[in-house]
Amino acid sequence: MTLRRARTLTGIYFTAMTVAVMWPGMVSVARIEPYVLGLPFGFFWNGAWIAVAVGVLYGLDRVERRYRTPSAPDSMGGGDGDAT
Amino acid sequence: MERWVVVTGIIAVYLVVTLAIGLLAGRRATDSVAGFVAGDRSFGLLVMYFVTGATVFSSFAFLGGPGWAYSRGAAAFYILAYGVLGMTPFYWMGPRIAHLGRRFGYVTQAQLLVGRFPSRGLSGLVAILSLVAFVPYVTIQMKGAGIVIEAVTDGHVPLWLGALVAYGIVIVYVLASGVMAVGWTNTFQGIFMVTIAWTLGLYLPYKLYGGVGPMFEKIAAVRPELLVPPGLDSAGNAWPWGSYTTFILVSAVGLMMWPHLFMKAFAAKDDDTLRRTVILFPTFQLFLIPVFLIGFSGVLFPEVPPDPDFILPFMILRTDLPALVVGLFCAGALSASMSTGDALLHAAASVVVEDGVTPFKALSDGHQQFLMRGVVLAVGGVAYWAAVGGGSSLVALLATAYGIIAQLAPPIVAALYWKRATTAGVISGLLAGWITAGLFYYEVVARPLGMHEGILGLLVHVPVLVLVSLATRPQEKAHLDRWFAS
């Protein structure tokens, strides 16, 4: 995946999440049933967006690391491999 | 042996271990302002992860979170929603901030702002308002610690003594070791509070209702309104969507603008550490789920606590848990309080001295450190007085602290990304934002749709920043080239 694409997809996910966890996105899921993992649906909905966010951020980081200048090893505090 | 003695013993062991970690940590830092404030920029991933998590989640999360779930139901979910949204932009902003810090020697947020927008007035303004937001926040943490200790020791250790001992220890290790102590004690406290939250959060619903699912089914049968977002307000009426939504927004915008969190970008060892901290943060945040489960498990509890925020200690004491568990819970609650309180005290001192004093009067490195330690004591003293004595009007200020802090976001974003922004634009924007938020907070003007005053402030702030910047002379090219060169 290209860097541009990974960033766009991440942007889309977090924009969707911003809408989904508040008004107006949350209105349609503001209900108790169905229960998922024992949690009322509205509760599960919030938790699920966070859990998936971990995966999205991890995926983004894998792509970002590939595109960063290879001359910035972790242990060297001064290495500014920031391409942005 | 009596129960309260065992509990007190466990708390004492916890406090001694914390103190030892705090004091030992300082031996790794140099005796300089950069060492005291930014830990010589040496924090690795483990420490950054727990510093960030344990600092974000305070007494408010550990005691207030269950309190909200218990009394206001689904309204508590707003706390769950904002953390990740607020943290993610730091994946890109964090390394940029750290880079500028290394290049120009910044250790505070206002230094970064003033580096881009030269103005001593701006520095002083940020320092004063940060302090206004900090003091009630520290007060709440101290009060939280005192209340928990008093409750679980059956009043044998009163609030004033519990808060004094817990925060006496915090002050000793912050004075001795600066941010290194904050980092390593938070690592210990972070592990502690997450473990306790997950254990109790799954155990209490199981013990009282036979599981998480059965618990919610019973609540749904009796009080369904608690389980449907956006939940209830503090009076028990339906909470408007406008409030729920703007609470999430203002908290997301404000989260990383808190100086005690922002400054940790200067303490990270390298950019990758910062990025991974952001990526892993949601895993820490999920600990709010068991915290809410604890609150919900109290809904059908026959007795009613004196205040919703005490639901956790209240239930712990009435469900026949072994003294060991009660003691560990108490240590978890103290961890939540102290890991935020220490970062706040440390940041308050750094901000007051670096941003409020040194721009106006040159001080040697040694004098700055001396003064910072004085400020730690002063802020701690004022907060203690407010926590133990009256000072409830001070506590009421906390409600608006996020409104104040969120106004720091537009200038920071402008400093990092918008070349056309000017000093006049940033200062007018900040003043406009703060004044607007203040007017709505004190209800000089009624809030539309129950919106949070911080968001209303931002709605005025951003256009003012943009328009005044465009109306004033752009910054010199040489200055911008130096700033944006990477």
Interface residues (C-beta under 8 A of the other chain):
Chain A: F14 M17 T18 V21 M22 W23 M26 V27 V29 A30 R31 I32 Y35 L37 G38 L39 P40 G42 F43 N46 G47 W49 I50 A51 A53 V54 L57 Y58 L60 D61 E64 R65 A72 D74 S75 M76 G77 G78 G79 D80 G81 D82 T84
Chain B: R41 S42 A74 F77 Y78 L80 A81 G83 V84 L85 T88 Y91 W92 P95 R96 H99 R102 G211 V212 G213 P214 M215 F216 E217 A220 P224 L227 V228 P229 P230 W241 G242 Y244 T245 I248 L249 K269 D270 D271 D272 T273 R275 R276 V278 I279 L280 P282 T283 Q285 L286 I289 F292 S486
